[in-house]
């Protein structure tokens, strides 16, 4: 085969723009921007601990813990199963439990969002909505979820123990 026919085949197979280097560069830039956003977000969240309005880092989880304590005691009195465990394992009760939990913790969650928005405007001079939601979940929802079930278990155990001692007397 002459060399001219090989080059002719090569030219007919080559499609201009199929592997566009600009597309690869754009994809690289998007990945780089995404990585920078994640790093910036992480640094912003971590820096909240030592920055202004640090009191909310203690106050909001304390409020959520108090609400979880009250709800856990009520669950124990009403002989309900632990909140988070039931939320995960009982799909039939999930919507009612989520409604109860949101009713209890909703104000603290909204307060966490408002206070973090104020913090962001003062310190960062910009609002980052995803960071708002992450911080509000960490300060309000996580403590509530982690405390309500164990309080229920301990209080249920104490109630049963008290009942057993009263019946034994």
Order of alpha helices (4+ residues) and beta strands (2+ residues): alpha-alpha-alpha-alpha-alpha-alpha-alpha
